Amino acid sequence: MSSVYDVLLKPVVTEKSTMLQEQGKYVFEVTPTANKIIVKEAIEKAFDVNVLSVNITMNRGKVKRVGQNYSRSKDKKKAIVTLKPGDRIEIFEGA
């Protein structure tokens, strides 16, 4: 990975991820090749915060059918990042 922005694709903003922010947890969509160590380094470098832990989930793409043809949406990888108490990521706060 050459850049922090190659690892972190976008923040995931849903009702559940918004409630996790109260616990100091933030959710990002990351590249499918990223691992916990790379995600931790990218978050710390991009937002200047201390990361306690990283949990990663892999969401498989759904299969859709149109007529006789089948297609599949892309796989997505999400990282749930737990920050040190007192640290915040401002992009989620609307600032």
GIZI-V633481 format. One record per run of one state. SS is the DSSP state (alpha for helix, beta for strand, coil for the rest). FROM is the first residue (numbers start at 0). LEN is the number of residues. If there is no record, write none. Layout:
SS & FROM & LEN
SS & FROM & LEN
//
This chain:
coil & 0 & 3
alpha & 3 & 4
beta & 7 & 4
coil & 11 & 3
alpha & 14 & 9
coil & 23 & 1
beta & 24 & 6
coil & 30 & 5
alpha & 35 & 12
coil & 47 & 3
beta & 50 & 9
coil & 59 & 3
beta & 62 & 4
coil & 66 & 2
beta & 68 & 4
coil & 72 & 3
beta & 75 & 8
coil & 83 & 6
alpha & 89 & 4
coil & 93 & 2
//
